């Protein structure tokens, strides 16, 4: 009650009680008196008594916007939803710009089982509410309404609205997780019905196996996808990534050729170009690696993997001064980049900056542990869902 009541009373945007003027009629004077008493009782935190005064105002002046809005608010928080609804609606009809009142009307309608009306009113204001707590409450209620009706696309739109305003709020992130997971499942089911033998079906199955860390199974499905449609966008890069992550050394050795095929199919694929740089670097070809990383950075100047790769080349060439700004750019854009923190610790050691090296090593360990924890949580979730973990060889 406290957050809503205080904000709504102050934010109705309608005139408060008027000061009595000479010549005022007796009826108008009574309206002013009841209105003054109502606001005084609100300031004294006596909402039940204030509600009676606002009702008296409306009895004498049925179009009094201040009384309509405030009485609707007070009745809502007394859980008299049927009584609150007509007052909230009357206030909106008089002044449609009252976004907080309309938000409360939508929540009132939901309590009364008027789902369609509730959705209409909540959708109308969720993007315009400035108060963070009210916007969050309205948005989460909208998501619940849309999810219950299986309108996942609509729910996803609300999630994005909330994420723009509160990107780290756990309630928003959880809602995003649930909605996007359900959307993915819905899309996969639709794909399996519409085109069970299509390359995209095998590609989707491979992605699920990658999520389960079953790389050998994923490779099998990526190959089936490639056989079904050799022109699938990104298929060579995705197959290469699975091959590169395989515990089987023979399969891992096939990754480079797939990266080359990915670049041949799409010369603007900076990810595949970067991976070719990594391959050259692993072979000790520093100049070849630098050429690939520079090519990738021309395509995507902020690509973290290419920046880290170029920093590795500079470090290997004993030029830590050149590596430092590249890694600092990565960390500035993404403080959780584990590899960048580790490489920074190496660079700082070479630059004789032990305290900075120690700090970066601590950051590396912190984010590494966090990612391991998240990986374990995901593993446990998959096991709870009945998904078998792959064995040590990835099967």
N, C-alpha and C positions, 0 to 999 in steps of 0.2 A: 504493500500500500504506500509506503513512505516515498519511494522514488517516483512512482507514477503520480500519486496525489500531489506532491509538492510541485512537480514539473508541470502537470496539467493545469493546476490552479493558476500558476504563474504564466502559463503559455497559451491560454485560450485565445488571446489576441482580441478580446472584446472589452468594452468599457466596464469598469468596476462600479461600485455603488456611487451614485451621484450625490453631491451636496445639495441639501434642500434649498430651493430658491423661493423668493417671495412670489406669491401668487400661485404656488403649486397647489393642485387639488388635494383633497384629503386622501383620495385613493393613491395618488402618486407618492404622497408622503409615506403612506403605509408600505408601499413597495420598497421605497428607499430604506425605510427603517428595518424591514425584514432582511434586505440585502446586506445592510451594514452589520446586522447581528450575525448573519450567516458567515460573513468573512471574519468577523471577530472570533466566532466559535471555531472556525478553521484554524486560525492562528493559535488558539488555545488547545488545539488537537482534540476537539470534541466533534468528530464527524457525524455521529448520529443526530445530535442536536442541530448541527449545521444543515443536514439534509431536510429537516422539518422546516427550517426557515426558508430554504430555497423552494420547497414545495409551496409554502405560503406566498412567495413571490409569484410563482407561476399561476397560482389560483387567481391572483389579481391581475397579472400581466402574462398571458399565455405565450407571448412571443419573446420573452426575455431570454436572450441568448446566454448571458452569464449564468442564469439560474438553470437553464436546460443542460448546458454542458457540465456544470459542477454537480448537479443532482445526478446526472447519468454516471459520472465518475464515482460518486459516493455510493450509489446503489450497487454499482459493479463490485466494488470492494467489500460491500456487505453481502456479496454473493446473491444479490437479488437481480439476476440477469434478465429475467422477463420484465422487471420494472425498469431496469437501466436502459434497455435497448431503445424504446421509443424516444427517450430524452436525448440519447446520443445521436440518433438518426435525425431528430429535429434540429439539433445544433449543426449537424453537417449540411442539412438542407438549407439552413440560413447562411452558413459560411463554409463552403466546401474546402477552403484552404486550411482548415484545422486538422493537420495531419495526425497529431497525437490523439485527438478525439476519434478520428476515423479508424486509427489503429485499434483503439479500445473497443470501438463498435465491432470491428472484425472479430476480435477475440471474444466479445460477448456473443456474437452470432454463432461462433464455433461452439461455445458452451451450450447454446440452445439447439444445436444440431443442424443449424442452417449453413451447411458446409459451402455451398456454392456462393452464397452471399458473403460468407466470411472470406473466402479466397479472393473474391473481387475487391473487397475493401482492403484487405491486407496487401495484396499485390499493388494496389494503387499508391500506397504510401511507403513501402519498405525501402525504396531507394531514396526517398526524400527526408526520412527521419534523421535529424542531426544528433539526437541523444543516442549514444552508443548502446546503452543498456536496453532502451526501448526498441531500437532497431534490431538488436540481437534477439530479443524475445519475439518480436513480430516475425523475423526471418525464420527462426527455428519452428515456430508454429506453422508457417507456410510450408516448410519442408515436410513436416509431419502430415499435413493435409494432402500434399501432392504424392508423398510416398504411399499413404494409405489408399489412394486412388490409382496407384501404379502409374502415375504420370511422372516418370523419372526425368524426362527432358525438362519439364517445367521445374522440378525440384532442383535440377542441376543449375538452372538459370539463377535461382535464389541463392544457391550455394556460392556461385561466382560473385553475386552482389555482396554477400557477407565477407567473402575472402578479400575483396578489394579494400574493405574497411577494417577488417580484423584478421590479417593473414596468419597470425600465430595463435589465435584463440583455439584451445583444444576442442571446444564444442563445434566450432566450424570445421576444423580438420577432421573430426570424427564423422560429422555429417557428410563431408566430401568423400571420405573413404567409403562409407556405406553406399552413397548414391552412385559413385563411379564404379564401385565393384558390382553393384546390381546392374548398372548399364552395360558393363562389360559382359556379364553373364547373359543378359538379354540379347546382346548383339551376337554373341557366340552361338546361342541357341538358334537364333534366326538364321545365321549363316549355315549351321548344320542342317537345317530343314531346307533352305533354299538351294544350297549348292554343296552337298556333302563331299563331292570329289573335286571341288575347285582348288586351285593353288592357294587361294586365300584361306581356305579351311585348314589345309596342312600348315600354312604359315601361322595361323592363330593357335593351332595345337602346339606347334613348336614353341611359341612364346610362353604358353602355359608351362611347358616342360622346363624352359629356361628359368621361370619363376620358382620352380621346384628344384632347380639346380641339377636336373637330369640332362646333362649336356649331350650325352650320346644319343638319348632318345630325341632330343631337340634336333640334332644333326640329321637323324633319319627323316624327321618330318620336314625339315628345311629342304632336304634333297628331293623329297616327294613333291613339295611345292614347286621347286625349280623344274622338275620333270613335267609337272602339269602345266606350267606357264613360265617359260624361260624369261619372259619380259616383265615379271612382277617387279614393281618399283622397290629397290632396296634389298632384294632377295640375296644378292651376292654378298653384300656387307653383313647382313644378318647371319648368313651361313658362316662367313669368315669369323665373326665374333664367337659363335658357338664352337667352331673348330679351335680357335685360339684358346678358349677356356676349357677345352677337353683335357682330362687327365691322361689321355692316350697320346703319347708323343708323336706317333705316326699321323694321327688326325690333326694334331696341332701344326705339323709341318705343312699341311695342305692350306692353311689359312692365307698365306701370302698370295697364292694364285687367285683366291677368291677376292681378296682386296684389290688386286690388279684388275680383275674382271668388273668389280664394282666401279672403279674409276673409269674404265673403258666405257661402261654403260652410262655413267654420269660423271663427267669431268668436274662438276661442281660439288661433288660429294666430299666435303672437307674432312669428314670423319674417316673415310676410307683412305684419303691422302695422308692424314695424320698417322694412321696405323702403318702405312708403308714407311713413314718416317721412323716409327718405333722399330719396325723390322730391320731397317738399315742400321739403326743405332745399336740394336742387339748384336748385329754382325760386326760392329766396330767401324762402320762406314759413316764417319762423322759428317763429311761433306755431303754425301748422299742424303743423310737424315736431315741436315740443315736445309737442303733444297726442298725436300718434301714439306717440312714444317713451314717454311716461308711461303710455299704454294698454298698450304692450308690457311695460313693467316691472311693471305690476300683475299681468300674466299670468305673467311670469317675471322675478322681481327680480334675478336674476344674469345675465341675457342680456347677453353682452359687446357685441354689435352695438348694442343699444338704449342701453347705458351710454355707449358711444363716441359714438353719435348725439346723446344728450342733452348730452354734454360739448362737442360741436361747436356745438350751439345756444348754450350758455353762452359759449363762446369768441367766437362771432360777435356776441353781445350785449355783448361786452367785460366779461365776468364770469368771469375765469380762476379766481378763488377757488372758484366753484361747480363748475367743470369738473374741478379738481384731484382731489378725493376720488373722483369717478366713475371717472376713468382709473386712479387708484391701485388701486381695487377690481379692475379688469380685470387689471392686471399682477400683482397678488397672486394671482389665481386662475390665470393663465396667463402666465408670464414670456416666452413666445415670441410673444405677440400683437404683430405688427409694427405694425399701425395704432395701437395704444394707445401704444407707445413714441414713435412719430412725433408723435402729438397731445400727449403729455406734454412733448416737447421744445418744442413751440410754446407751451404753457401756461407752462412755466418761463421762457421768454424774456419773455413778457408780464408775469410776476411778478418780473422782474429777478433771476433766479437762473441766471446763465450757466453755472456749473459743472454744475448739475443738468440744464440743457438740453443741454449737451455730452455728458453721460453717457447721457442718453436717446437722443440722436441716434446715439451709438455702438452702443447696444443695438439700435436700429432697423436700422442697417446690418448688424450681425452676424446678426440673425435673417432679414433680407431676403436676404442672401447665402446663408445656409444653406438657405432655402426654394428659392432659385433653383438651388442645387446639387442638391437633392432632385428638383426638377422636371426637371433635365437627366438625372439618373440614371434617372428614370421614363421619360423620352422615349427614352433609349438602350435601355432594356429593351424598350419597345414595338417599336422598330425591329428589335431582334434577333429578336423573335417574328414579324416579318414584317408588322407593322401600319404602313401608310403614314401619314406625318404629313400633316395638313391643310395646304393652301397658305395664303398670306397672307390670303385671304378666308375661311378657315375651312372650305374644302371638302375 
